[in-house]
Amino acid sequence: MRRRNRRPSERVQLVTPFTRILEQLVNACPGALGAAFVDAEGETVDYAGVIDSFTIKVAAAHLRILLHEIAGLPALGGTTARDLMLRGHRRTFFIRAVSEGYAVVLLLCRGACSVSERALQVAERRLTMEASLPPRKARRDQTVWYPADVETSARDRRRPQAVRLGTSWETLDTVLGAVAGLPRREVGYRVRLRSGAELTLIREPGAHWYTDEPAAELLAPRGSALSRTR
């Protein structure tokens, strides 16, 4: 799904660290028009996007109320609803509960039927950390994803050649294989770095890369010849 080339809407409140996190979330989700971080009462903490702030805030407030009303319904089998997606005639709406009653809201263009789980994970961690909220524990079967800076081949922009670790770049030693079962517009590889570390790299639409290993745990020893400056 192509993103319309539109500028961010004029802001009516100061830019905060939350703003940057939400801007990155909008940019990482194809079809996203706006995002908001709301509290348990539906009050918008901050927002970002290419549509006006009033539309974002009103939609976010209504979605937070709706998610609260359906959470824990008997039809859900005793579980608590965490995500809700509504597809309308003109727009698609998505909300995810995070922690302490707070939630992340996305407004998407008509026809959008999914959002990036990896981008949501990253945004949720950053928002809860910035707000000093307790993080949610990941399910045992859930892969935890981290954003990755990847240098690709000049001949094939979908094939990785190096990964940024901290302030340096480390060249891939081997591409061990492709990741199977990904959506049509995603590609993934299991790779080995020259340091010997192995990780999975996933490229989502818009050239957004993610890895299943935090960069801090893969940093080569200080002064190592394995790292190179870009």
N, C-alpha and C positions, 0 to 999 in steps of 0.2 A: 504494500500500500504506500503510495507516494505521499510525502508530506507537502502541504501547500507552503509556498515560500512567503511566509508572513512574518512581520516584525512583532516583537513582544508588545503587549498592550501597555498603555501609559499607566504607571503605578500611582496609587494613592497613599502608599505608606513606604517607609524607608526600606531599603534593601538590607537584608539580614543574612546570616549564614544559612538559615532555612531556605531563603530565596534561591541561593545557588544550588542547593541540593535538589529542590523541586524543579529548577530549570534543567538540570542534568537528567532528571527522571523524564520530563516531557520530551527532551531531545532523544532519549534512548528508547522511547516507545512509539513505534510507527502509528500515525494517525492521532496522536495525542495533541490536544489543543490547550489544555490547562491542567494544573494540579494544585491541590491544597492540602495543608496539614491542619486538622481540626481537633478540638478537644471534645470531651464527653458530652458537652452541651451543644455541639455543633458550631461553636464559635471558631472562626478561621484564625489560626496562629499566623500563617503566612501563605502565600500563593505565588504562582508563576504561570505564564502562558501567553498565548496570542489572542485570547478573548478577554473581554472586559472583566474587571475584578468583581463587579456586582453579580454577574452571571456565575462566576466561579464560586463565590461565597454562598449564594442562595442554593445552588445545586449541592454544594458540600454540606450545608446545614440540613437539607432535606434527606440526603443520603445517610447522614449520621443518625438521624431520628429513625429512618426506615430500618437500618441495620440493627439498631437497638430493639426495635419492635419485633423483628423476626428471630433474633438470637434466642436460642433455647426453645424454639417451638417444638411441641411433641412430634411433629412430622419429621424433625431432624434426628430423631432417635436418641435424644438426650445429649447430643453434641451441641457446641456453640458455634453459630455461623460466624466465620471470620471474613469471608469475601462475599461480595455481592456485585453482580454485573447486570445492568439493565440496558437493553437495546431498544431505542426509540426510533421514530420515523426520521428524525433529523440528527440525533446524536446518540452515542453510547456512553454510559456512565459506569464507573467502577469505584468501589470502596473496599479498603482493607483495614480491619482493626489491628492496631499494633500493641500498645501497652497503656495501662492506666486509663482506659477509655478513649485514648487518642486514636486517630485514624488518618490514612492517606487516601485522598480522592483523586481520581483522574477523569477528565472529560475528554472524550474521543470523538472523532468524526463519524458520520453515519456509516454503518456497515462494519465497523471494527468489532471483532468478536473475541479478541484476546489481548493481553498485555504481557510484557516481558517479565517473567518470574524472576529472572536474574537481576534486572534493573530494579524491581520492587524490593528484592532482598537488600541490595546495596543502599537504596534510599531509606528503607526502614532502619537499618543499622545506624546510618548517619544521622537521621532525624532523632531517634531515641537517644543517641549519644549526646547530640547537641542540646536536647531538652533535659538531659540528666534523668531519663526514664529507664527503668529496668528493662533489659532486652528480653525478647521472647526466646525460649529455648527451641532450637531446631529439632525436628523429628529425627529419630535415629536413621530413617531411610531417606532423609533429605540431604542432598548435596548443598553445601554452602558455597556460594559463588562470590568472587571478588573481581572488581574491574581490572583490566590488564591493558598495558600499553604494549602494542605488538608492532614490530617492523616486518613488512611483508616483501615478497619477491616483486621485482619490477615487472616481471612477466605475468605474474598471477597475484593480484591483490588479496586473494582469499587464502594464500598459503603463507604461513608464518616463517620468518627467518631468525628473529631475535625477540627477546622479551626484556622490558625494562625492569630492573631490580634496584629499587632505591633511585639513585642518581646515575646509575650506569646501565649499560645494555649487555646482555649475555646472549651470545649466539647459540642457536639450537645445534646440538650434536647430531640428533637423529629424529626423524618423524617416525614413530613406532607404528602408527596406523591411524585410520580415520574412525571417527565416532559414528556408530550406526544409530538409526532410529530418530534422527533429528528432523524437525520440520523442513520443508522444501527449501526455504530461503536461509537456512542456517548450515554452517559447516563446522566440523570439530575435528581435533587431532589430539592424539596422545603423543607427547614429545618428551625427549630427554635433553637436558641442558648439558653443556660441556663440563659443568661441575658434577654431573651424575644425577642431579635431581630430576624427577619425572613429574609431569603435570599434564592436565587436560586443558586445552584451549578451545573455546567456542567463539565463533564469529556470528553475531546476529546482524540483521539488516541495519544499514547505516554505518557499517564497519565498526560496530561496538563489540569489543572483545572481552571475554571473561575467562577466569581460571578458577580451578577448584583448590588452589593453594595460595595463601596470603604471601605477598612478595617478601615480607619481613622474615619468613621462615626459609626463604630460598636464597637469601643474600650470600654471595660468595665471601670468603674471608677477606678482611681488609688487605689491599695490596695484591690480591690475586690477579694473575694474568688472564684468568678466565673471563673477567669482565672487560668490556670495552666501552669507551665513551662514544656516543653517537656522533 
